[in-house]
Structure formats: C-alpha cells, structure tokens
C-alpha cells in the first residue's frame, strides 16, 4: 500500500491503515505485519515511513538480512489487535 507523495501529510495513509485495521479486527485477526527498509539504512523517505507506522501503533520486531542484500535489509513491524 502506498500513497502518492503529493498527497502525503493529508491523513490519507492513516485513514487507509485505520480502515484496514478495523476491517481485519472484525474478522478475528490478531496481528498485522508490515515490512519496510531497515532503520540501519539512512534513507529519508523510509525514515518517514517507519515513523508513520510507529505513530499508528506498530512496533519494530524483526530484521531480515538472510535473503536480501545487506544494502537493502528489511525491518518488520507488528501491530497487535486487542480482543473486543
């Protein structure tokens, strides 16, 4: 999922994530993972991406270096849904 950069900072991404979380939470799903570029790579657009997910309650839980080049490591973020 991606929002065109010309529409960043307008609430579009947050609305999309909130709608997704509400929908899958209603289906009994307990966890949502997202993957993005690892924080060890200082590339500004992905620093904003990680900050966006963290503000929405996602927590950094895992790094993957095994199947991708070291110059492009992946960070996984997790959001846990509380039972209703």
Residue, then its C-alpha position, 0 to 999 in steps of 0.5 A: x500500500x502506498x500513497x502518492x507523495x503529493x498527497x502525503x501529510x493529508x491523513x490519507x495513509x492513516x485513514x487507509x491503515x485505520x480502515x484496514x485495521x478495523x476491517x481485519x479486527x472484525x474478522x478475528x485477526x490478531x496481528x498485522x505485519x508490515x515490512x519496510x527498509x531497515x532503520x540501519x539504512x539512512x534513507x529519508x523517505x523510509x525514515x518517514x515511513x517507519x515513523x508513520x507506522x510507529x505513530x499508528x501503533x506498530x512496533x519494530x520486531x524483526x530484521x531480515x538480512x538472510x535473503x536480501x542484500x545487506x544494502x537493502x535489509x528489511x525491518x518488520x513491524x507488528x501491530x497487535x489487535x486487542x480482543x473486543 
